[in-house]
């Protein structure tokens, strides 16, 4: 493509686009494709997982059994955003971290010997 630039008020000159500009455009397209290829599959899988959880909660389970697997929005609202329950969740998380650390140390000990 050529661009027209006014050199003075009476004449126009044509210039070819800069090679570095087109190289930057190609590089930007490649980065956006790489980003899309690396971000979209995990985001899509997460959306499918959340959809399956909603399907199980609202379609598969009867309302009387919904306590077995509450919908994701109720889990976030009641489990993470409610400060009273958050304290309990963080305590349970700390217990889990301690047990996992002990198991990891045992595995290191077995692997080192």
Contact map, one row per residue, 1 for C-alpha under 8 A:
11100000000000011000000000000000000000000000000000000000000000000000000000000000000000000000000000000000000000000
11110000000001111000000000000000000000000000000000000000000000000000000000000000000000000000000000000000000000000
11111000000001111000000000000000000000000000000000000000000000000000000000000000000000000000000000000000000000000
01111100000111100000000000000000000000000000000000000000000000000000000000000000000000000000000000000000000000000
00111110000111100000000000000000000000000000000000000000000000000000000000000000000000000000000000000000000000000
00011111101110000000000000000000000000000000000000000000000000000000000000000000000000000000000000000000000000000
00001111101110000000000000000000000000000000000000000000000000000000000000000000000000000000000000000000000000000
00000111111100000000000000000000000000000000000000000000000000000000000000000000000000000000000000000000000000000
00000111111000000000000000000000000000000000000000000000000000000000000000000000000000000000000000000000000000000
00000001111100000000000000000000000000000000000000000000000000000000000000000000000000000000000000000000000000000
00000111111110000000000000000000000000000000000000000000000000000000000000000000000000000000000000000000000000000
00011111011111000000000000000000000000000000000000000000000000000000000000000000000000000000000000000000000000000
00011110001111100000000000000000000000000000000000000000000000000000000000000000000000000000000000000000000000000
01111000000111110000000000000000000000000000000000000000000000000000000000000000000000000000000000000000000000000
01111000000011111000000000000000000000000000000000000000000000000000000000000000000000000000000000000000000000000
11100000000001111100000000000000000000000000000000000000000000000000000000000000000000000000000000000000000000000
11100000000000111110110000000000000000000000000000000000000000000000000000000000000000000000000000000000000000000
00000000000000011111110000000000000000000000000000000000000000000000000000000000000000000000000000000000000000000
00000000000000001111111000000000000000000000000000000000000000000000000000000000000000000000000000000000000000000
00000000000000000111111100000000000000000000000000000000000000000000000000000000000000000000000000000000000000000
00000000000000001111111110000000000000000000000000000000000000000000000000000000000000000000000000000000000000000
00000000000000001111111111000000000000000000000000000000000000000000000000000000000000000000000000000000000000000
00000000000000000011111111100000000000000000000000000000000000000000000000000000000000000000000000000000000000000
00000000000000000001111111110000000000000000000000000000000000000000000000000000000000000000000000000000000000000
00000000000000000000111111111000000000000000000000000000000000000000000000000000000000000000000000000000000000000
00000000000000000000011111111100000000000000000000000000000000000000000000000000000000000000000000000000000000000
00000000000000000000001111111110000000000000000000000000000000000000000000000000000000000000000000000000000000000
00000000000000000000000111111111000000000000000000000000000000000000000000000000000000000000000000000000000000000
00000000000000000000000011111111100000000000000000000000000000000000000000000000000000000000000000000000000000000
00000000000000000000000001111111110000000000000000000000000000000000000000000000000000000000000000000000000000000
00000000000000000000000000111111111000000000000000000000000000000000000000000000000000000000000000000000000000000
00000000000000000000000000011111111100000000000000000000000000000000000000000000000000000000000000000000000000000
00000000000000000000000000001111111110000000000000000000000000000000000000000000000000000000000000000000000000000
00000000000000000000000000000111111111000000000000000000000000000000000000000000000000000000000000000000000000000
00000000000000000000000000000011111111100000000000000000000000000000000000000000000000000000000000000000000000000
00000000000000000000000000000001111111110000000000000000000000000000000000000000000000000000000000000000000000000
00000000000000000000000000000000111111111000000000000000000000000000000000000000000000000000000000000000000000000
00000000000000000000000000000000011111111100000000000000000000000000000000000000000000000000000000000000000000000
00000000000000000000000000000000001111111110000000000000000000000000000000000000000000000000000000000000000000000
00000000000000000000000000000000000111111111000000000000000000000000000000000000000000000000000000000000000000000
00000000000000000000000000000000000011111111100000000000000000000000000000000000000000000000000000000000000000000
00000000000000000000000000000000000001111111110000000000000000000000000000000000000000000000000000000000000000000
00000000000000000000000000000000000000111111111000000000000000000000000000000000000000000000000000000000000000000
00000000000000000000000000000000000000011111111100000000000000000000000000000000000000000000000000000000000000000
00000000000000000000000000000000000000001111111110000000000000000000000000000000000000000000000000000000000000000
00000000000000000000000000000000000000000111111111000000000000000000000000000000000000000000000000000000000000000
00000000000000000000000000000000000000000011111111100000000000000000000000000000000000000000000000000000000000000
00000000000000000000000000000000000000000001111111110000000000000000000000000000000000000000000000000000000000000
00000000000000000000000000000000000000000000111111111000000000000000000000000000000000000000000000000000000000000
00000000000000000000000000000000000000000000011111111100000000000000000100000000000000000000000000000000000000000
00000000000000000000000000000000000000000000001111111110000000000000000000000000000000000000000000000000000000000
00000000000000000000000000000000000000000000000111111111000000000000000000000000000000000000000000000000000000000
00000000000000000000000000000000000000000000000011111111100000000000001100000000000000000000000000000000000000000
00000000000000000000000000000000000000000000000001111111111000000000001100000000000000000000000000000000000000000
00000000000000000000000000000000000000000000000000111111111100000000000000000000000000000000000000000000000000000
00000000000000000000000000000000000000000000000000011111111110000000100000000000000000000000000000000000000000000
00000000000000000000000000000000000000000000000000001111111110000100111000000000000000000000000000000000000000000
00000000000000000000000000000000000000000000000000000111111111100100001000000000000000000000000000000000000000000
00000000000000000000000000000000000000000000000000000111111111000000000000000000000000000000000000000000000000000
00000000000000000000000000000000000000000000000000000011111111000000000000000000000000000000000000000000000000000
00000000000000000000000000000000000000000000000000000001111111111100000000000000000000000000000000000000000000000
00000000000000000000000000000000000000000000000000000000011111111100000000000000000000000000000000000000000000000
00000000000000000000000000000000000000000000000000000000010011111100000000000000000000000000000000000000000000000
00000000000000000000000000000000000000000000000000000000000011111110000000000000000000000000000000000000000000000
00000000000000000000000000000000000000000000000000000000000011111111100000000000000000000000000000000000000000000
00000000000000000000000000000000000000000000000000000000110011111111110000000000000000000000000000000000000000000
00000000000000000000000000000000000000000000000000000000000000011111110000000000000000000000000000000000000000000
00000000000000000000000000000000000000000000000000000000000000001111110000000000000000000000000000000000000000000
00000000000000000000000000000000000000000000000000000001100000001111111000000000000000000000000000000000000000000
00000000000000000000000000000000000000000000000000000000100000000111111101100000000000000000000000000000000000000
00000000000000000000000000000000000000000000000000001100110000000000111111100000000000000000000000000000000000000
00000000000000000000000000000000000000000000000001001100000000000000011111110000000000000000000000000000000000000
00000000000000000000000000000000000000000000000000000000000000000000001111111000000000000000000000000000000000000
00000000000000000000000000000000000000000000000000000000000000000000011111111110000000000000000000000000000000000
00000000000000000000000000000000000000000000000000000000000000000000011111111111000000000000000000000000000000000
00000000000000000000000000000000000000000000000000000000000000000000000111111111100000000000000000000000000000000
00000000000000000000000000000000000000000000000000000000000000000000000011111111110000000000000000000000000000000
00000000000000000000000000000000000000000000000000000000000000000000000001111111110010000000000000000000000000000
00000000000000000000000000000000000000000000000000000000000000000000000001111111110011001000000000000000000000000
00000000000000000000000000000000000000000000000000000000000000000000000000111111111011001000000000000000000000000
00000000000000000000000000000000000000000000000000000000000000000000000000011111111001000000000000000000000000000
00000000000000000000000000000000000000000000000000000000000000000000000000001111111111000000000000000000000000000
00000000000000000000000000000000000000000000000000000000000000000000000000000001111111100000000000000000000000000
00000000000000000000000000000000000000000000000000000000000000000000000000000000011111110000000000000000000000000
00000000000000000000000000000000000000000000000000000000000000000000000000000111011111111000000000000000000000000
00000000000000000000000000000000000000000000000000000000000000000000000000000011111111111100000000000000000000000
00000000000000000000000000000000000000000000000000000000000000000000000000000000001111111110000000000000000000000
00000000000000000000000000000000000000000000000000000000000000000000000000000000000111111111000000000000000000000
00000000000000000000000000000000000000000000000000000000000000000000000000000011000011111111100000000000000000000
00000000000000000000000000000000000000000000000000000000000000000000000000000000000001111111110000000000000000000
00000000000000000000000000000000000000000000000000000000000000000000000000000000000000111111111000000000000000000
00000000000000000000000000000000000000000000000000000000000000000000000000000000000000011111111100000000000000000
00000000000000000000000000000000000000000000000000000000000000000000000000000000000000001111111110000000000000000
00000000000000000000000000000000000000000000000000000000000000000000000000000000000000000111111111000000000000000
00000000000000000000000000000000000000000000000000000000000000000000000000000000000000000011111111100000000000000
00000000000000000000000000000000000000000000000000000000000000000000000000000000000000000001111111110000000000000
00000000000000000000000000000000000000000000000000000000000000000000000000000000000000000000111111111000000000000
00000000000000000000000000000000000000000000000000000000000000000000000000000000000000000000011111111100000000000
00000000000000000000000000000000000000000000000000000000000000000000000000000000000000000000001111111110000000000
00000000000000000000000000000000000000000000000000000000000000000000000000000000000000000000000111111111000000000
00000000000000000000000000000000000000000000000000000000000000000000000000000000000000000000000011111111100000000
00000000000000000000000000000000000000000000000000000000000000000000000000000000000000000000000001111111110000000
00000000000000000000000000000000000000000000000000000000000000000000000000000000000000000000000000111111111000000
00000000000000000000000000000000000000000000000000000000000000000000000000000000000000000000000000011111111100000
00000000000000000000000000000000000000000000000000000000000000000000000000000000000000000000000000001111111110000
00000000000000000000000000000000000000000000000000000000000000000000000000000000000000000000000000000111111111000
00000000000000000000000000000000000000000000000000000000000000000000000000000000000000000000000000000011111111100
00000000000000000000000000000000000000000000000000000000000000000000000000000000000000000000000000000001111111110
00000000000000000000000000000000000000000000000000000000000000000000000000000000000000000000000000000000111111111
00000000000000000000000000000000000000000000000000000000000000000000000000000000000000000000000000000000011111111
00000000000000000000000000000000000000000000000000000000000000000000000000000000000000000000000000000000001111111
00000000000000000000000000000000000000000000000000000000000000000000000000000000000000000000000000000000000111111
00000000000000000000000000000000000000000000000000000000000000000000000000000000000000000000000000000000000011111
